[in-house]
Amino acid sequence: MNNSRVVVVVFTIDGCEACEEYKPRFRRIAQPYQASIPIFMMNANDPQNAELANRLKVAAVPATFVMRKPSGVIRIEGAIPDSQIAWLLGVAAREAAMGSQH
């Protein structure tokens, strides 16, 4: 997917009401982080994304993942408030910055 120390992935499904509400909020909050953190919005029903969605055991959408090497994955399924999105992206940014210092 990416060789970065930190990657953020958001799984949604077209037509999902919660997803349609979540995507623009997430994109707005993620805007300042996009230069330093790879952020991917993926349709979980798209065959190209299905293998990763299955491997991550996505059971509900929207699903937000912060994948960190070597410290693991933060996983949140369901729509979350703006404050929690900002917190997740802050964690990802700090991890990415730590990786760039090594």
Backbone as a printed PyTorch tensor [residue, N CA C, xyz], in Angstrom:
tensor([[[  0.8260,  -1.1940,   0.0000],
         [  0.0000,   0.0000,   0.0000],
         [  0.8670,   1.2540,   0.0000]],

        [[  1.8520,   1.2750,   0.9160],
         [  2.6970,   2.4480,   1.0070],
         [  3.8530,   2.0910,   1.9280]],

        [[  5.0040,   2.6780,   1.7010],
         [  6.1630,   2.3910,   2.5400],
         [  6.2700,   3.3270,   3.7270]],

        [[  5.3040,   4.1880,   3.9230],
         [  5.3270,   5.1360,   5.0300],
         [  5.2060,   4.4200,   6.3630]],

        [[  5.7020,   5.0710,   7.4010],
         [  5.5910,   4.5480,   8.7590],
         [  4.1420,   4.5700,   9.2270]],

        [[  3.3560,   5.5240,   8.7260],
         [  1.9560,   5.6800,   9.1270],
         [  1.1040,   5.8660,   7.8760]],

        [[ -0.0230,   5.1730,   7.8400],
         [ -0.9890,   5.3010,   6.7550],
         [ -2.3790,   5.3520,   7.3770]],

        [[ -3.2040,   6.2610,   6.8890],
         [ -4.5950,   6.3540,   7.3440],
         [ -5.4820,   5.8540,   6.2110]],

        [[ -6.3960,   4.9510,   6.5480],
         [ -7.3350,   4.4030,   5.5670],
         [ -8.7430,   4.5420,   6.1250]],

        [[ -9.6410,   5.0580,   5.2950],
         [-11.0500,   5.1610,   5.6590],
         [-11.8410,   4.3440,   4.6500]],

        [[-12.5680,   3.3430,   5.1430],
         [-13.4420,   2.5350,   4.2940],
         [-14.8640,   3.0640,   4.3890]],

        [[-15.4840,   3.2300,   3.2450],
         [-16.8860,   3.6320,   3.1710],
         [-17.5550,   2.7610,   2.1120]],

        [[-18.8480,   2.9370,   1.9740],
         [-19.6180,   2.2780,   0.9080],
         [-20.5200,   3.3380,   0.2980]],

        [[-20.5340,   3.3990,  -1.0310],
         [-21.4260,   4.3340,  -1.7120],
         [-22.8720,   4.0700,  -1.3170]],

        [[-23.5960,   5.1320,  -1.0540],
         [-25.0020,   5.0110,  -0.6950],
         [-25.2450,   4.8400,   0.7950]],

        [[-24.2190,   4.6430,   1.5600],
         [-24.3400,   4.5150,   3.0180],
         [-24.5230,   5.9260,   3.5830]],

        [[-25.6280,   6.1640,   4.2430],
         [-25.9480,   7.4970,   4.7480],
         [-24.8900,   7.9990,   5.7300]],

        [[-24.4830,   7.1510,   6.6560],
         [-23.4530,   7.5460,   7.6230],
         [-22.1290,   7.8560,   6.9210]],

        [[-21.8130,   7.0800,   5.8850],
         [-20.5690,   7.3080,   5.1300],
         [-20.6150,   8.6320,   4.3810]],

        [[-21.7350,   8.9040,   3.7610],
         [-21.8780,  10.1480,   2.9910],
         [-21.7720,  11.3700,   3.9000]],

        [[-22.1880,  11.2400,   5.1370],
         [-22.0650,  12.3340,   6.1030],
         [-20.6370,  12.4210,   6.6210]],

        [[-19.9760,  11.2970,   6.7750],
         [-18.6410,  11.2280,   7.3690],
         [-17.5380,  11.6940,   6.4120]],

        [[-17.6290,  11.2960,   5.1400],
         [-16.5520,  11.5780,   4.1860],
         [-16.1820,  13.0570,   4.1030]],

        [[-17.1250,  13.9750,   3.9190],
         [-16.7070,  15.3850,   3.8120],
         [-16.1420,  15.9420,   5.1210]],

        [[-16.6620,  15.4810,   6.2510],
         [-16.1090,  15.9240,   7.5350],
         [-14.6770,  15.4390,   7.6820]],

        [[-14.4550,  14.1790,   7.3700],
         [-13.1090,  13.6160,   7.4810],
         [-12.1530,  14.3460,   6.5430]],

        [[-12.5620,  14.5440,   5.2940],
         [-11.6920,  15.2280,   4.3130],
         [-11.3290,  16.6340,   4.7820]],

        [[-12.2990,  17.3500,   5.3330],
         [-12.0540,  18.7210,   5.7980],
         [-11.0240,  18.7190,   6.9240]],

        [[-11.1890,  17.8380,   7.8860],
         [-10.2720,  17.7820,   9.0290],
         [ -8.9020,  17.2520,   8.5950]],

        [[ -8.8640,  16.3580,   7.6200],
         [ -7.6140,  15.7470,   7.1660],
         [ -6.7950,  16.6640,   6.2670]],

        [[ -7.4070,  17.6800,   5.7140],
         [ -6.7320,  18.5520,   4.7460],
         [ -5.3300,  18.9940,   5.2010]],

        [[ -5.1580,  19.5270,   6.4110],
         [ -3.8150,  19.9830,   6.8000],
         [ -2.7960,  18.8570,   6.9860]],

        [[ -3.2570,  17.6260,   7.1000],
         [ -2.3650,  16.5000,   7.3450],
         [ -1.9200,  15.7910,   6.0690]],

        [[ -2.5670,  16.0830,   4.9560],
         [ -2.3470,  15.3020,   3.7400],
         [ -0.9320,  15.3950,   3.1810]],

        [[ -0.2140,  16.4670,   3.4940],
         [  1.1580,  16.5880,   3.0070],
         [  2.1100,  15.6640,   3.7640]],

        [[  1.7660,  15.3050,   4.9870],
         [  2.6940,  14.5180,   5.8060],
         [  2.2480,  13.0840,   6.0790]],

        [[  0.9750,  12.7820,   5.8310],
         [  0.4540,  11.4350,   6.1020],
         [ -0.2880,  10.9360,   4.8600]],

        [[  0.0390,   9.7480,   4.3640],
         [ -0.7670,   9.1760,   3.2870],
         [ -2.1710,   8.8370,   3.8140]],

        [[ -3.1810,   9.3840,   3.1570],
         [ -4.5730,   9.1640,   3.5640],
         [ -5.3260,   8.6160,   2.3610]],

        [[ -5.9800,   7.4720,   2.5730],
         [ -6.7060,   6.8100,   1.4980],
         [ -8.1690,   6.6610,   1.8770]],

        [[ -9.0680,   7.0870,   0.9790],
         [-10.5070,   6.8430,   1.1200],
         [-10.8210,   5.7000,   0.1620]],

        [[-11.3910,   4.6200,   0.6940],
         [-11.6370,   3.4300,  -0.1140],
         [-13.0720,   2.9660,   0.0170]],

        [[-13.6360,   2.5640,  -1.1070],
         [-14.9610,   1.9550,  -1.1160],
         [-14.7650,   0.4730,  -0.7900]],

        [[-15.3140,   0.0320,   0.3120],
         [-15.1290,  -1.3530,   0.7530],
         [-15.7370,  -2.3670,  -0.2150]],

        [[-16.6820,  -1.9350,  -1.0390],
         [-17.3030,  -2.8490,  -2.0030],
         [-16.5560,  -2.9240,  -3.3240]],

        [[-15.5980,  -2.0510,  -3.5330],
         [-14.8230,  -2.0550,  -4.7700],
         [-13.9180,  -3.2860,  -4.7590]],

        [[-13.9540,  -4.0940,  -5.8240],
         [-13.1250,  -5.3060,  -5.8560],
         [-11.6390,  -5.0320,  -5.6100]],

        [[-11.1430,  -3.8710,  -6.0120],
         [ -9.7350,  -3.5310,  -5.7960],
         [ -9.4170,  -3.3510,  -4.3050]],

        [[-10.4250,  -3.0070,  -3.5180],
         [-10.2180,  -2.7480,  -2.0920],
         [-10.7050,  -3.8870,  -1.1990]],

        [[-11.4280,  -4.8290,  -1.7840],
         [-12.0700,  -5.8860,  -0.9920],
         [-11.0670,  -6.7430,  -0.2290]],

        [[ -9.9120,  -7.0410,  -0.8400],
         [ -8.9240,  -7.8840,  -0.1670],
         [ -8.4250,  -7.2090,   1.1150]],

        [[ -8.0980,  -5.9220,   1.0230],
         [ -7.6310,  -5.2110,   2.2100],
         [ -8.7430,  -5.0980,   3.2480]],

        [[ -9.9510,  -4.7900,   2.8100],
         [-11.0890,  -4.7000,   3.7410],
         [-11.2990,  -6.0370,   4.4570]],

        [[-11.1940,  -7.1240,   3.7290],
         [-11.3430,  -8.4490,   4.3410],
         [-10.2040,  -8.7490,   5.3050]],

        [[ -8.9870,  -8.4150,   4.9040],
         [ -7.8250,  -8.6760,   5.7640],
         [ -7.9240,  -7.8860,   7.0720]],

        [[ -8.4650,  -6.6730,   6.9940],
         [ -8.6360,  -5.8430,   8.1920],
         [ -9.9310,  -6.1500,   8.9400]],

        [[-10.7200,  -7.0660,   8.3800],
         [-11.9820,  -7.4940,   8.9970],
         [-12.9340,  -6.3150,   9.2280]],

        [[-13.1170,  -5.5150,   8.1700],
         [-14.0540,  -4.3910,   8.2520],
         [-15.4540,  -4.9560,   8.3880]],

        [[-16.1150,  -4.6520,   9.4960],
         [-17.4490,  -5.1770,   9.7670],
         [-18.5170,  -4.1010,   9.6930]],

        [[-18.1240,  -2.8390,   9.8000],
         [-19.0700,  -1.7260,   9.7650],
         [-18.3830,  -0.5380,   9.1130]],

        [[-19.1510,   0.2500,   8.4150],
         [-18.6200,   1.4500,   7.7790],
         [-19.3920,   2.6710,   8.2610]],

        [[-18.7670,   3.8180,   8.2560],
         [-17.3730,   4.0290,   7.8890],
         [-16.4380,   3.3930,   8.8980]],

        [[-15.2830,   2.9900,   8.4160],
         [-14.2570,   2.4000,   9.2790],
         [-12.9610,   3.1630,   9.0430]],

        [[-12.3590,   3.6290,  10.1170],
         [-11.1500,   4.4400,  10.0370],
         [-10.0060,   3.6790,  10.6940]],

        [[ -8.9000,   3.5750,   9.9660],
         [ -7.7260,   2.8600,  10.4440],
         [ -6.5070,   3.7670,  10.3930]],

        [[ -5.7340,   3.7610,  11.4520],
         [ -4.4070,   4.3620,  11.4480],
         [ -3.4510,   3.1920,  11.6080]],

        [[ -2.7190,   2.8820,  10.5320],
         [ -1.7900,   1.7590,  10.5390],
         [ -0.3960,   2.3140,  10.7650]],

        [[  0.2230,   1.8400,  11.8610],
         [  1.5080,   2.3740,  12.3050],
         [  2.5480,   1.2690,  12.3910]],

        [[  3.7180,   1.5120,  11.8100],
         [  4.8270,   0.5680,  11.9280],
         [  5.7290,   1.0800,  13.0230]],

        [[  6.1300,   0.3310,  13.9580],
         [  5.7990,  -1.0520,  14.2440],
         [  4.6960,  -1.1770,  15.2880]],

        [[  4.0610,  -0.0690,  15.6760],
         [  3.2050,  -0.1100,  16.8650],
         [  1.7710,  -0.5710,  16.6250]],

        [[  1.4140,  -0.9730,  15.4290],
         [  0.1090,  -1.5790,  15.2290],
         [ -0.9350,  -0.6700,  14.6180]],

        [[ -2.1800,  -1.0430,  14.8290],
         [ -3.3060,  -0.4110,  14.1610],
         [ -4.2640,   0.1740,  15.1850]],

        [[ -4.7020,   1.3910,  14.9050],
         [ -5.8430,   1.9620,  15.6250],
         [ -7.0280,   1.7810,  14.6890]],

        [[ -8.1020,   1.2290,  15.1970],
         [ -9.2590,   0.8760,  14.3740],
         [-10.5080,   1.4200,  15.0410]],

        [[-11.3010,   2.1660,  14.2510],
         [-12.5780,   2.6670,  14.7540],
         [-13.6230,   2.4430,  13.6720]],

        [[-14.6510,   1.6890,  14.0180],
         [-15.7360,   1.4590,  13.0670],
         [-16.9360,   2.2980,  13.4660]],

        [[-17.5540,   2.8960,  12.4680],
         [-18.6750,   3.7930,  12.6870],
         [-18.2230,   5.2370,  12.5710]],

        [[-19.1770,   6.1130,  12.3680],
         [-18.8760,   7.5390,  12.2680],
         [-18.4440,   8.0480,  13.6400]],

        [[-17.4460,   8.8830,  13.6480],
         [-16.9420,   9.4400,  14.9000],
         [-17.0110,  10.9640,  14.8320]],

        [[-17.0380,  11.6180,  15.9890],
         [-17.1100,  13.0780,  16.0000],
         [-15.8220,  13.7220,  15.4800]],

        [[-15.9430,  14.9800,  15.0810],
         [-14.8000,  15.7200,  14.5510],
         [-13.6140,  15.6930,  15.5110]],

        [[-13.8740,  15.8210,  16.7980],
         [-12.7840,  15.8380,  17.7810],
         [-11.9960,  14.5300,  17.7650]],

        [[-12.6710,  13.4120,  17.5670],
         [-11.9790,  12.1250,  17.5300],
         [-11.2150,  11.9550,  16.2190]],

        [[-11.7640,  12.4650,  15.1170],
         [-11.0300,  12.4430,  13.8400],
         [ -9.7380,  13.2320,  13.9990]],

        [[ -9.8390,  14.4260,  14.5860],
         [ -8.6550,  15.2680,  14.7820],
         [ -7.6400,  14.5720,  15.6810]],

        [[ -8.1060,  13.9000,  16.7250],
         [ -7.2050,  13.1680,  17.6180],
         [ -6.4650,  12.0760,  16.8600]],

        [[ -7.2070,  11.2840,  16.0730],
         [ -6.5870,  10.1960,  15.3000],
         [ -5.5210,  10.7250,  14.3450]],

        [[ -5.8530,  11.8000,  13.6440],
         [ -4.9060,  12.3670,  12.6910],
         [ -3.6980,  12.9620,  13.4130]],

        [[ -3.9170,  13.5020,  14.5930],
         [ -2.8080,  14.0010,  15.3990],
         [ -1.8660,  12.8830,  15.8080]],

        [[ -2.4220,  11.7530,  16.2230],
         [ -1.6110,  10.5780,  16.5570],
         [ -0.8040,  10.1560,  15.3330]],

        [[ -1.4580,  10.0860,  14.1900],
         [ -0.7840,   9.6700,  12.9600],
         [  0.3270,  10.6530,  12.6010]],

        [[  0.0740,  11.9380,  12.7360],
         [  1.0820,  12.9490,  12.4020],
         [  2.2960,  12.8460,  13.3310]],

        [[  2.0510,  12.6250,  14.6130],
         [  3.1650,  12.4740,  15.5560],
         [  4.0010,  11.2330,  15.2210]],

        [[  3.3300,  10.1410,  14.9020],
         [  4.0500,   8.9140,  14.5290],
         [  4.8540,   9.1390,  13.2440]],

        [[  4.2650,   9.8170,  12.2690],
         [  4.9550,  10.0780,  11.0110],
         [  6.1820,  10.9560,  11.2500]],

        [[  6.0320,  11.9630,  12.1120],
         [  7.1580,  12.8580,  12.4140],
         [  8.2830,  12.1060,  13.1160]],

        [[  7.9290,  11.2010,  14.0050],
         [  8.9460,  10.3960,  14.6900],
         [  9.7100,   9.5380,  13.7020]],

        [[  8.9950,   8.9890,  12.7330],
         [  9.6280,   8.1430,  11.7200],
         [ 10.5680,   8.9170,  10.8310]],

        [[ 10.2590,  10.1880,  10.5480],
         [ 11.1050,  10.9840,   9.6680],
         [ 12.3690,  11.4430,  10.3830]],

        [[ 12.4070,  11.3330,  11.7200],
         [ 13.5740,  11.7420,  12.4820],
         [ 14.6270,  10.6400,  12.5770]],

        [[ 14.2360,   9.4170,  12.2260],
         [ 15.1820,   8.2900,  12.3310],
         [ 15.9730,   8.1200,  11.0690]]])
